[in-house]
Amino acid sequence: MPRRTATMLASTLVLICLLIAGVLIPVPYSEMSPGPTVNTLGEARGEPVLQISGRKTYPTDGHLNMTTVRVTSADYKMNAVEAVYGWLTHDNVVVPHDTLYPDGKTEEESSQENAEEFSQSQESAKVAALDELGIPFVSRVVVASVVKGSPAEGVLHAGDVLKAVDGTAVEKPADVAAQVTKREPGQKVEFTIVPAEEAKAAEKAGKEPTTTRKVSVTTVKSEEGDRAIVGIQAGTDHVFPFTIDIKLADVGGPSAGLMFALGIIDKLTPESLTGGKFIAGTGTIDDEGRVGPIGGIQMKLVGARNAGAAYFLTPADNCASAAADTPDGLTLIKVDTIDDATKSLEKLRKGDTAGLPSCAKG
């Protein structure tokens, strides 16, 4: 066999072996890609995303689209060929598997965590929206969870309203821990509560609960052994003067908070928030209306532009990476708070695009 032919045959065999190995050998990577966008002012699966009852609402136009990112499942075994292709594809990002599923987290565990974050983002969106509109509502400190096997188990329950600890009124969750840790391990702490069932019944009747109960719990040492605990996690619950339901399935995580809040504001105000424009965005939101950063910003930008968005509300902390690779035809608008977002939308309605806070300008 001529040397040149032998060399070509050997090279071909090596290439085939490499390709087979690339397909068969799994690599510890996962892929992120642009996901669908959903107009918070519109419908998903045949029903409105935002449903408000008990309060006058107004017609809306334009788009306020939340954006998403698709990720490969925790059990999916990416091979080397797929990883290389993902690295070469502009719209997709290949990341270490542990970035999406740290500490061996299963897909079920990740989905549960995302669902909890999504639920909390909806609650914070309602709080931020009503605060921005100046609509009053009731906030109260509650038992968010009870640790199994702790002294509080069977005495306190999730949803119990915490009015006072050792006779001192509590106004925020941190007040509960502050009062409990004043005790030494082994001492009793007295909680003044409204049981969860009574609180729910009063809320359903549109009344403030009037009956309170006092219960005592004996403290134990924390795992660190440096403070007294009873085994509860305090949180904040809100009672709104009307019903706001957010109907959106198969979406998780906290990053839609800003767009939900803006959608609620738009439905509760006579003037169109968008001025008929197609606006997309992302960002977490807390009860004070502060907008926080999210992951996968590049893919969300691509998804928004593919859907037809012309403007993208961008968390300030994501601005640098977003500005480094912005799809053509998409204008980034920097936001730190929900107030920033509503003021920018007002400028858009007036045509004052030069006055918009731009990520490109830092």
C-alpha positions in Angstrom: 0.0 0.0 0.0 1.4 3.4 -1.0 2.6 5.4 2.0 0.3 8.4 1.2 -2.7 6.1 1.0 -1.8 4.4 4.3 -1.3 7.8 6.0 -4.7 9.0 4.8 -6.4 5.7 5.9 -4.7 5.9 9.4 -5.8 9.6 9.7 -9.4 8.7 8.8 -9.4 5.9 11.3 -8.1 8.2 14.0 -10.7 10.8 13.1 -13.5 8.2 13.2 -12.3 7.0 16.6 -12.2 10.6 17.9 -15.7 11.2 16.7 -17.0 8.0 18.3 -15.3 8.9 21.5 -16.7 12.4 21.4 -20.2 11.0 21.0 -19.9 8.2 23.6 -17.8 9.9 26.4 -19.9 12.2 28.7 -18.5 15.5 29.8 -19.5 17.4 33.0 -21.2 20.3 31.3 -24.7 21.6 30.7 -26.2 24.0 28.2 -28.2 27.1 28.5 -30.2 28.6 25.6 -32.8 31.3 24.9 -36.2 30.3 26.3 -39.7 31.6 25.4 -41.0 35.0 26.5 -44.4 35.7 27.9 -46.3 38.9 27.8 -47.5 39.6 31.4 -50.3 41.7 30.0 -51.5 38.9 27.8 -52.5 35.3 28.1 -50.7 32.0 28.5 -52.4 28.7 27.7 -55.7 30.5 27.1 -56.0 32.4 30.3 -54.7 35.9 31.5 -51.3 35.8 33.1 -52.4 38.5 35.6 -55.9 38.1 37.1 -57.1 40.9 39.4 -60.5 40.8 41.1 -62.1 43.1 43.7 -60.5 46.3 42.1 -61.1 48.2 39.0 -58.7 47.4 36.2 -58.0 49.1 32.9 -57.3 47.9 29.3 -53.7 47.5 28.4 -51.8 47.5 25.1 -48.2 46.7 24.0 -46.0 44.1 25.7 -44.3 43.7 29.0 -42.6 40.4 28.4 -40.8 38.3 31.0 -37.9 36.3 29.6 -36.7 32.8 30.3 -33.7 30.5 29.8 -33.8 26.8 28.8 -31.3 24.5 30.5 -30.5 20.8 30.0 -31.8 18.5 32.7 -29.8 17.4 35.7 -29.7 13.8 34.4 -28.8 14.7 30.8 -25.3 13.5 29.9 -23.8 15.9 27.4 -21.1 14.5 25.2 -17.9 16.2 24.0 -19.3 16.8 20.4 -22.3 18.6 21.9 -20.2 20.6 24.2 -17.9 21.8 21.4 -20.9 22.6 19.2 -22.5 24.6 22.1 -19.3 26.6 22.6 -19.3 27.4 18.9 -23.0 28.4 18.8 -23.4 32.1 19.6 -26.8 32.0 21.2 -26.1 29.1 23.5 -23.8 28.8 26.5 -22.1 25.7 27.8 -21.3 25.8 31.5 -20.0 23.3 34.1 -22.8 21.0 35.3 -22.3 22.1 38.9 -23.1 25.7 38.0 -26.7 24.7 37.4 -27.0 21.8 39.8 -24.5 22.4 42.6 -23.7 19.8 45.3 -25.2 17.0 43.3 -28.7 18.6 43.4 -31.3 16.5 41.5 -33.6 18.0 38.9 -36.5 17.5 41.3 -34.7 19.4 44.1 -33.8 22.2 41.7 -37.4 22.4 40.4 -38.7 22.7 43.9 -36.3 25.4 44.8 -37.2 27.3 41.6 -40.9 26.9 42.3 -40.4 28.4 45.8 -38.4 31.3 44.4 -41.0 31.9 41.7 -43.8 32.0 44.4 -41.8 34.5 46.5 -41.1 36.6 43.4 -44.8 36.9 42.8 -45.5 38.0 46.3 -42.8 40.6 46.2 -44.0 41.8 42.8 -47.5 42.4 44.4 -46.0 44.3 47.3 -43.7 46.4 45.1 -46.5 47.3 42.7 -49.0 48.3 45.4 -46.3 50.3 47.2 -45.5 52.1 43.9 -49.2 52.9 43.5 -49.7 54.0 47.1 -52.3 51.3 47.7 -52.3 50.3 51.4 -52.1 46.7 52.5 -51.3 44.8 55.7 -48.0 43.1 56.4 -47.5 40.8 59.3 -44.8 38.5 60.7 -45.6 34.8 60.5 -44.1 31.4 61.1 -42.7 30.5 57.7 -41.6 27.0 58.6 -41.0 24.8 61.6 -37.9 22.5 61.9 -38.9 18.9 62.3 -37.9 17.5 65.7 -37.4 21.0 67.1 -39.0 22.3 70.4 -41.4 24.4 68.3 -42.8 21.3 66.4 -46.5 20.8 67.4 -46.6 24.1 69.3 -46.1 26.6 66.5 -47.3 26.0 62.9 -46.5 27.5 59.5 -48.8 30.4 59.0 -49.2 31.3 62.6 -49.1 35.1 63.0 -46.5 36.2 65.4 -47.6 39.3 67.4 -45.1 39.4 70.2 -42.2 37.5 71.7 -41.9 37.6 75.5 -44.3 40.5 75.5 -42.3 42.6 73.0 -44.2 43.3 69.8 -42.5 42.1 66.6 -42.7 44.1 63.3 -40.3 42.2 61.1 -38.9 38.7 61.0 -35.5 39.7 62.5 -37.3 40.9 65.6 -38.3 37.3 66.4 -34.7 36.0 66.4 -33.5 39.0 68.3 -36.0 38.3 71.2 -35.4 34.5 71.2 -31.6 34.8 71.4 -31.9 37.0 74.5 -32.7 33.7 76.3 -30.3 31.1 77.4 -30.7 27.5 76.0 -33.1 25.7 78.2 -35.2 28.7 79.1 -38.8 29.2 77.9 -39.9 31.8 75.4 -43.5 33.0 75.3 -45.0 33.7 71.9 -48.2 35.7 71.4 -49.8 34.4 68.2 -52.9 34.3 66.1 -53.2 30.6 65.0 -53.0 30.1 61.2 -56.5 28.8 60.9 -58.0 31.8 62.6 -55.8 34.2 60.7 -57.0 32.7 57.4 -60.7 32.8 58.5 -60.4 36.5 59.4 -58.7 37.3 56.1 -61.4 35.5 54.1 -64.0 37.5 56.0 -62.1 40.7 55.3 -61.5 41.4 59.0 -58.5 41.7 61.3 -58.1 38.8 63.7 -58.9 39.8 67.2 -58.2 36.6 69.2 -54.6 35.9 70.3 -53.1 33.0 72.1 -49.9 32.7 74.2 -47.7 29.6 73.9 -44.4 28.7 75.5 -41.5 26.9 73.9 -38.3 25.8 75.6 -35.2 26.9 73.8 -32.2 24.6 72.9 -28.7 25.3 71.7 -28.1 26.1 68.1 -25.9 23.7 66.1 -23.1 26.2 66.6 -23.9 26.1 70.3 -23.6 29.9 70.7 -27.2 30.9 71.0 -30.7 29.8 71.9 -33.2 28.7 69.3 -36.7 27.2 69.1 -36.6 25.8 65.6 -38.7 28.2 63.5 -38.1 30.4 60.5 -40.0 33.7 60.7 -41.2 35.4 57.5 -43.5 38.1 56.2 -47.1 37.6 55.0 -49.2 40.2 53.2 -52.9 40.7 53.2 -54.0 42.7 50.1 -57.2 44.6 49.8 -58.1 42.7 46.6 -57.0 39.5 44.8 -54.1 39.3 42.5 -53.4 35.9 40.8 -50.5 35.2 38.6 -51.2 32.2 36.3 -48.1 30.9 34.7 -47.1 27.2 34.6 -43.7 25.6 33.9 -41.7 28.6 34.9 -39.4 28.9 38.0 -36.9 31.1 39.7 -37.2 34.7 40.8 -36.2 36.6 37.7 -39.7 37.6 36.5 -40.4 39.7 39.6 -39.9 43.1 37.9 -42.1 42.3 34.9 -44.9 41.0 37.0 -44.8 44.1 39.2 -45.0 46.4 36.1 -47.8 44.3 34.6 -49.8 44.7 37.8 -49.2 48.5 37.8 -50.3 48.7 34.2 -53.6 46.9 34.8 -54.4 49.1 37.8 -53.7 52.5 36.2 -55.8 54.2 33.4 -52.8 55.2 31.3 -51.0 52.6 29.2 -47.6 51.9 30.8 -46.0 50.8 27.5 -47.5 53.3 25.1 -48.2 50.4 22.8 -44.5 49.5 22.6 -42.9 46.0 22.8 -40.9 46.0 26.0 -39.2 43.0 27.5 -37.1 42.7 30.6 -35.9 40.7 33.6 -34.8 41.2 37.2 -35.6 40.0 40.7 -37.6 42.4 42.9 -37.8 42.6 46.7 -40.6 44.1 48.9 -38.9 47.5 48.8 -39.0 47.5 45.0 -35.2 47.0 44.5 -34.3 45.2 41.2 -31.7 42.5 41.5 -29.4 40.7 38.9 -30.2 37.4 37.2 -28.4 34.7 35.4 -28.4 34.0 31.6 -28.7 37.6 30.6 -27.3 37.1 27.0 -29.8 34.3 26.3 -32.7 36.4 27.6 -31.7 39.3 25.3 -31.7 37.0 22.3 -35.0 35.5 23.3 -36.5 39.0 23.7 -35.2 40.2 20.3 -36.4 37.1 18.6 -39.9 37.7 20.0 -39.9 41.2 18.7 -38.9 43.4 21.6 -37.4 46.8 20.9 -36.5 47.7 24.5 -35.1 45.6 27.4 -35.3 46.6 31.0 -32.0 45.4 32.4 -30.9 45.2 36.1 -28.1 47.6 36.8 -25.8 44.8 37.9 -26.3 42.9 34.6 -25.6 46.0 32.5 -21.9 45.4 31.8 -22.4 41.9 30.5 -25.6 42.8 28.6 -24.0 45.8 26.9 -21.0 43.7 25.8 -23.2 41.5 23.5 -26.5 43.2 22.7 -28.6 41.9 19.8 -29.1 44.4 16.9 -32.2 46.4 17.2 -32.6 46.0 21.0 -32.1 49.0 23.3 -31.1 48.3 26.9 -32.6 50.4 29.7 -30.8 50.3 33.1 -33.0 49.9 36.2 -32.2 49.8 39.9 -35.7 50.0 41.2 -39.3 49.7 40.1 -39.5 53.4 40.3 -36.7 53.7 37.8 -38.6 51.3 35.5 -41.9 53.3 35.6 -40.0 56.6 35.0 -38.2 55.1 32.0 -41.5 53.8 30.6 -42.9 57.3 30.9 -40.0 58.7 28.9 -40.6 56.1 26.2 -44.3 57.1 26.0 -43.2 60.7 25.5 -40.6 59.8 22.9 -37.7 61.0 25.1 -35.4 58.1 24.3 -32.3 60.3 24.7 -33.2 60.6 28.4 -33.3 56.8 29.1 -30.7 55.4 31.5 -28.5 53.3 29.2 -26.4 50.3 30.0 -24.1 51.4 27.2 -23.3 54.5 29.2 -22.5 52.5 32.3 
